[in-house]
């Protein structure tokens, strides 16, 4: 398992995590990009593609293919063998998880992860790898009326709180108590590299554990 989970930043905020992900990619093959969480009224899929290409082209990743809702439903699982990795973008966490479930793609994604294919998740794309998406209730609207908030649970029982700022401390502790969560809070300049053995903090900023207080875990340290 090789997961690269970002707190939701871009550019310089995520450069260290982006480099780590790019170094794991077989650049002779194509990177699969799933941007469906993004509100299409804010950024169209072509705009999303342009942004990701601009992000990873300097890191040697030039072959990128987008799968939207249509492809997730219609493409055969065998086609996933063409890809060197998967990038799941941010946006609305509830819509993303529902669409991945309804399309039948979620178990395929979990299989890729178990087969050690590098997978990058930004913001909503990161949160779905936690135990649940309950932290998304603080920021995203559940317009799709999702009732089952359980997620992939690949971060050792932790839930992920993205776009963290110190002003959120009280709210995070309330969520922790109300829902019985183990929370890792990620600022936009911080991410996690998750393997079967370790959770490593990557970036220029610290991750924070909601453990009675907000405990900082510095870059390079393990959780």
N, C-alpha and C positions, 0 to 999 in steps of 0.2 A: 504493500500500500504506500502510495506517494501522493499526499494531498498538500496543496498549496492554498491556504485559506487567508484571504485578505480582509482587513477591516473596512475596506470600501474606498480607499483613496485611489489616486492615479498619478502618472508621471513620476516625479521624484519621490512621492510618498511610498510608492510600491516598487521602486527600482530594484531593491535588494531581493525581494521575493520574485519579481519578474525575471531577474537574472538567474536565480536558482532554478526556477521552472524551465527557462529556456535551455539551461545546461543539461537538463534531463531529457529533452526532446530529440528524437531522431529527425534531423532536419531534412533528410531525404524523403520523408513522408509528410503528410498533410496534418495540420492541427484542426480539430473540429471545434467550432465556436457555436455556442448555444446562447443567443441574446434575448430569449423570449420573455424574461422578467421585465425588461425595459418597457416603459409606457411609450407606445408607438406615436402618441401625440407629442411627445417631448423629443424623442430621438428615433428616427426611422432605422430600419435594419441596414440600409446602405451606409448611414451615418455611423452606426455601431461598427460595421465592418471596417470603415475607414479609420476609426479610432483605434481598433485593435491592431490593424496593420501598422499604423504609425507607432504603436507601442512596441511591437515585437520585431519589426523589420530591422531596427538597429541591433537587435540581439540575434540576428541570423535566421529568424523564422519568417519565411516569405510565402509559404504555401498554407493558406487558411481557407476553410470551407464552412459556410454557415448552414446550420440546420434550424429551421423555424418550426412552428407547430405542424405544418404540413409534412415536412421530412421526418419529424419524430414519429409520426403515425404511419408513414408509408414505406420508409426505408427498411430493408431487411437487415437483420442483425449481422449478417455476414459482412455487410459493407463497413462495419466498424473496424474491421481488420485493416482498413486502408489508413487509419489514423495513428499518429504518434502520440497524441495526447488530446485532452478535452479542456476547453475553457468555458466556464459557465458564468455569464455576466450578472450584474446586479439589477435591481428594480424591485418589483413587488414579490415578496417572499411567498405569500399565499397563492398567488397566481402561478408562480413557478412550480411549487411543489404539486399543486393540483394538476397542472398540465403534464408534468413528468409522470405522475401516476396514471392519469386518464389515457395518455398516449401509449402506455406500456413501456416507456423508455427507462423508468426508474430502476427496475431490476437489471436491465442491460448496463446501466451506468454502474451499479453496484458490482456487477461481474467484471467490468473493466477495471474498477478500482482494486478488486481482489486479485486480478491478474497483473497488478503492478504497473498499469498504464498511468502516467502522470495526469492528474486532474487538478485544475486550478478553479477556485471559486471566489468570486469577488462579491462582498456584501451579501445580498440574498443568495448568491451562488455558494457562499461559504456557510451561511446559516443552515441550509438544508443538510449539511453533513453532520450537524450536531445531533443531540438526542431528540430535541424538538425544535419547532420554530416559534415557540412561545415568546421569546424576546422580540420578535418582529411585531407583536401586538403594540409595542410602544411607538412604532413609527409608520407601519404599513396599514392600509385599509384592507379589510377582508371582504372585498366586494364579491368574491367568488363563493362566499359562504362556506369556506372550508371548515369542517368540524373536527377532523382528525389532525392534530398538530404534531403527531410523532414524525420524526425524520429518520435519517439513515443511521444515526448513532455510531459514528466512526471516530469520535474524538473522546473516547474513554469516559462516556457518560456526561460530558460537558455540553452545555448550550452556549452558543456564541452570540455575543452582543456587539454588533458592528457600529462604526461611526462613533465610538465612545468618546465622551468628553467628561471632565470632572463634575460638571453640573448635573450629570446623570446619576451620580453615586447613590443618592437617596432612592431614586426610582428603581435602580438595579437591586438594591437591598430589599425593597418591597416585593419585587418580582421573585427574588430568591426565596423569601419567606412564604409568600402566598402560594407559589406553585411548587416549592420544594426543589428548586433548580440548583445545579452546580454551574456557575457562569464564568466564562472567560470573556472579558471585555477587551475589544480591539479598537484602538484609535485608527485613524485613516493611514497613519504612517507605520503601521505594525501588521504583521501577519504571522501565521503559523505554518511550520512544515511538519506534517503528521505522517509518521510511519507506524508499522506494527509495534515498534519498540519505544518510540519517543514522540514527544510534542515539543518542538523547538521554536522559540520566538525569533522571528526574522524581521528586520527593518531598522529604522532609525529610532523608533519609539518603543516603549515597553508595553507588554500586555498586562492585564490586571485580573487578579482572581478576587471574586466577591466572596470573601471568607471572613465574615464579621466586619471586616474593613476591606478597603480596596488595596490589595497587596500587589506591588509592582514586580513583574518578572522581566528582567532586562534582556535585550537582544543577545542571542547566543546561548541563553540559559534554557534549561529544560523545565517543563511543567510536569 
